[in-house]
């Protein structure tokens, strides 16, 4: 109908922004599941070596030391793989060093060739697993940091675009555009904080909270409407993300 202005909904790349956050969480969670499998396989081999060693040696105290340190290392390493926390990684690496010391002490205290062969085999299995665990720590740290950096940059870019919206609004729409943009910006700030927290502690409830806030922000963006075509064109610029 001539003269009638149709309300245009601002188009923001909320789906692409959401996809980036969900991809960051998905990569971290998938990595945790995969590395947990590697950890279990590695521990099975080390544990098997311990069992063989204990059956063939008479140095009971040395065997018990290795057994005790292995239990501690296994528990702490698995816990780190599940949580991804830096402090848990440090605890697991400290336990790894203690287990290494126990194995080396047993090698020095064993003189019978057959027994020494068993403990030497155990040491090789342990050394192979420490390389796997070191790679787990490195990959988890790098992937989490990369996801965090990308998400923070995306959120910052979107906040800038939200700040520009009121400058193109008509006087009749200015208040509602400002209010809507501020509500979205507040949610972006909360989402960014949740993402940073998730990277640090790997808490699944934090990830769920961030995704819920992201959906709410998506709805807020869809709720911002304007009769000014310049604003809708400005919103479309963000599709280059």
C-alpha positions as CSV (number, residue, x, y, z in Angstrom):
1,X,0.0,0.0,0.0
2,X,1.6,3.4,-1.0
3,X,3.0,5.4,1.9
4,X,2.9,2.5,4.3
5,X,6.2,1.7,5.9
6,X,6.8,-1.9,6.7
7,X,8.6,-2.8,9.9
8,X,11.9,-4.4,9.1
9,X,13.6,-6.8,11.6
10,X,17.4,-6.1,12.0
11,X,19.3,-9.0,10.6
12,X,22.3,-9.9,12.8
13,X,24.5,-13.0,12.3
14,X,23.2,-14.4,15.6
15,X,23.2,-18.0,14.2
16,X,26.9,-17.7,13.1
17,X,27.9,-16.1,16.4
18,X,26.0,-18.9,18.2
19,X,27.6,-21.5,16.0
20,X,31.1,-20.2,17.0
21,X,30.4,-20.5,20.7
22,X,28.7,-23.9,20.3
23,X,31.7,-25.1,18.1
24,X,34.1,-23.9,20.8
25,X,32.2,-25.9,23.5
26,X,31.8,-28.9,21.2
27,X,35.5,-29.1,20.3
28,X,36.5,-28.9,23.9
29,X,34.0,-31.5,25.0
30,X,34.8,-33.8,22.1
31,X,38.5,-33.5,22.8
32,X,37.9,-34.4,26.5
33,X,36.1,-37.6,25.4
34,X,38.8,-38.6,22.9
35,X,41.7,-37.9,25.3
36,X,39.9,-39.8,28.1
37,X,40.0,-42.8,25.8
38,X,43.7,-42.4,25.2
39,X,44.3,-42.0,28.9
40,X,42.5,-45.2,29.7
41,X,44.4,-47.2,27.1
42,X,47.7,-45.8,28.3
43,X,46.9,-46.7,31.9
44,X,45.9,-50.2,31.0
45,X,49.3,-50.8,29.5
46,X,51.1,-49.3,32.5
47,X,49.0,-51.2,34.9
48,X,49.7,-54.4,33.0
49,X,53.4,-53.7,33.3
50,X,53.1,-53.2,37.1
51,X,51.2,-56.5,37.5
52,X,53.9,-58.4,35.6
53,X,56.6,-56.7,37.6
54,X,55.1,-57.4,40.9
55,X,54.8,-61.1,40.1
56,X,58.4,-61.5,39.2
57,X,60.3,-59.4,41.9
58,X,60.9,-59.9,45.5
59,X,61.5,-56.2,46.3
60,X,58.1,-55.7,47.9
61,X,58.6,-52.2,49.2
62,X,59.7,-50.9,45.8
63,X,56.7,-52.6,44.1
64,X,54.4,-51.1,46.7
65,X,55.8,-47.7,46.1
66,X,55.3,-48.0,42.4
67,X,51.7,-49.3,42.9
68,X,50.9,-46.4,45.2
69,X,52.3,-43.7,42.9
70,X,50.5,-45.3,39.9
71,X,47.2,-45.2,41.7
72,X,47.7,-41.5,42.5
73,X,48.9,-40.6,39.0
74,X,46.1,-42.5,37.3
75,X,43.4,-40.8,39.4
76,X,44.8,-37.3,39.0
77,X,45.4,-37.6,35.3
78,X,41.9,-38.9,34.6
79,X,40.5,-36.1,36.7
80,X,42.4,-33.5,34.7
81,X,41.2,-35.1,31.4
82,X,37.6,-34.7,32.7
83,X,37.9,-31.1,34.1
84,X,40.6,-29.5,31.9
85,X,41.6,-27.3,34.8
86,X,45.2,-25.9,35.0
87,X,45.5,-26.8,38.7
88,X,44.5,-30.4,38.0
89,X,47.1,-30.6,35.2
90,X,49.8,-29.4,37.6
91,X,48.7,-32.0,40.2
92,X,48.8,-34.8,37.7
93,X,52.2,-33.8,36.4
94,X,53.5,-33.7,40.0
95,X,52.2,-37.3,40.5
96,X,53.8,-38.3,37.3
97,X,57.2,-37.1,38.6
98,X,56.7,-39.1,41.8
99,X,55.8,-42.3,39.8
100,X,58.9,-41.8,37.6
101,X,61.1,-41.5,40.8
102,X,59.6,-44.7,42.2
103,X,60.3,-46.6,38.9
104,X,63.8,-45.3,38.7
105,X,64.5,-46.2,42.3
106,X,63.3,-49.7,41.6
107,X,65.5,-50.0,38.6
108,X,68.5,-49.0,40.6
109,X,67.7,-51.4,43.4
110,X,67.1,-54.4,41.1
111,X,70.1,-56.6,40.1
112,X,68.7,-59.9,38.9
113,X,68.5,-59.8,35.0
114,X,65.0,-61.2,34.6
115,X,63.6,-58.8,37.2
116,X,65.5,-55.8,35.7
117,X,64.0,-56.7,32.3
118,X,60.5,-56.4,33.8
119,X,61.1,-53.1,35.4
120,X,62.8,-51.8,32.3
121,X,59.8,-52.8,30.2
122,X,57.5,-51.0,32.7
123,X,59.7,-47.8,32.5
124,X,59.3,-47.8,28.7
125,X,55.5,-48.1,28.9
126,X,55.4,-45.3,31.5
127,X,57.6,-43.1,29.3
128,X,55.4,-43.7,26.3
129,X,52.3,-42.7,28.3
130,X,53.9,-39.5,29.7
131,X,54.4,-38.3,26.1
132,X,50.7,-39.0,25.4
133,X,49.6,-37.2,28.5
134,X,51.9,-34.2,27.7
135,X,50.2,-34.0,24.3
136,X,46.8,-34.1,25.9
137,X,47.7,-31.1,28.1
138,X,49.1,-29.2,25.2
139,X,46.2,-29.8,22.9
140,X,43.6,-29.0,25.5
141,X,45.3,-25.7,26.4
142,X,45.8,-24.6,22.9
143,X,42.3,-25.5,21.7
144,X,40.6,-23.8,24.6
145,X,42.7,-20.6,24.2
146,X,42.0,-20.5,20.5
147,X,38.3,-20.9,21.0
148,X,38.3,-18.2,23.7
149,X,40.2,-15.7,21.6
150,X,37.9,-16.1,18.6
151,X,34.7,-15.8,20.7
152,X,35.9,-12.7,22.5
153,X,36.8,-11.0,19.2
154,X,33.4,-11.9,17.8
155,X,31.6,-10.5,20.8
156,X,33.6,-7.3,20.8
157,X,32.9,-6.7,17.1
158,X,29.2,-7.2,17.6
159,X,29.2,-4.8,20.6
160,X,30.7,-2.1,18.3
161,X,27.9,-2.6,15.8
162,X,25.3,-2.4,18.5
163,X,26.8,0.9,19.6
164,X,26.4,2.3,16.1
165,X,22.7,1.5,15.8
166,X,21.3,4.5,17.6
167,X,23.2,7.0,15.4
168,X,21.1,5.9,12.4
169,X,17.8,5.8,14.3
170,X,14.9,8.3,13.8
171,X,13.9,10.4,16.8
172,X,10.7,8.4,17.1
173,X,12.6,5.1,17.3
174,X,15.8,6.2,19.1
175,X,14.7,5.3,22.7
176,X,13.5,1.7,21.7
177,X,16.6,1.1,19.6
178,X,18.9,2.2,22.4
179,X,17.1,0.1,24.9
180,X,17.2,-3.0,22.7
181,X,20.8,-2.6,21.8
182,X,21.8,-2.2,25.5
183,X,19.9,-5.3,26.5
184,X,21.8,-7.3,23.8
185,X,25.1,-5.8,24.8
186,X,24.5,-6.8,28.4
187,X,23.8,-10.4,27.4
188,X,27.0,-10.4,25.2
189,X,29.0,-9.3,28.3
190,X,27.5,-12.1,30.4
191,X,28.2,-14.7,27.6
192,X,31.8,-13.6,27.2
193,X,32.3,-13.9,31.0
194,X,30.8,-17.4,31.0
195,X,33.0,-18.5,28.0
196,X,36.1,-17.3,29.9
197,X,35.0,-19.2,33.0
198,X,34.4,-22.4,31.0
199,X,37.8,-22.2,29.5
200,X,39.4,-22.0,32.9
201,X,37.4,-24.6,34.8
202,X,35.6,-26.7,32.1
203,X,32.4,-26.6,34.1
204,X,29.6,-28.1,32.0
205,X,27.0,-26.0,33.9
206,X,28.8,-22.8,32.9
207,X,28.6,-24.0,29.2
208,X,24.9,-24.6,29.6
209,X,24.4,-21.2,31.1
210,X,26.3,-19.5,28.3
211,X,24.2,-21.3,25.6
212,X,21.0,-20.3,27.4
213,X,22.1,-16.7,27.5
214,X,23.0,-16.9,23.8
215,X,19.5,-18.0,22.9
216,X,18.1,-15.2,25.0
217,X,20.4,-12.7,23.2
218,X,19.2,-14.1,19.9
219,X,15.6,-13.4,20.8
220,X,16.5,-9.9,21.9
221,X,18.2,-9.1,18.6
222,X,15.1,-10.4,16.7
223,X,13.0,-8.1,18.9
224,X,14.8,-4.9,17.7
225,X,12.8,-3.6,14.7
226,X,13.0,-0.4,12.7
227,X,11.3,1.4,9.9
228,X,14.6,3.0,9.0
229,X,16.3,1.1,6.2
230,X,19.7,2.5,7.1
231,X,19.6,0.5,10.4
232,X,18.7,-2.7,8.7
233,X,21.4,-2.2,6.2
234,X,23.8,-1.5,9.0
235,X,22.8,-4.7,10.7
236,X,23.5,-6.7,7.5
237,X,27.2,-5.6,7.6
238,X,27.8,-8.0,10.4
239,X,27.1,-10.9,8.1
240,X,30.8,-10.6,7.0
241,X,31.8,-12.4,10.3
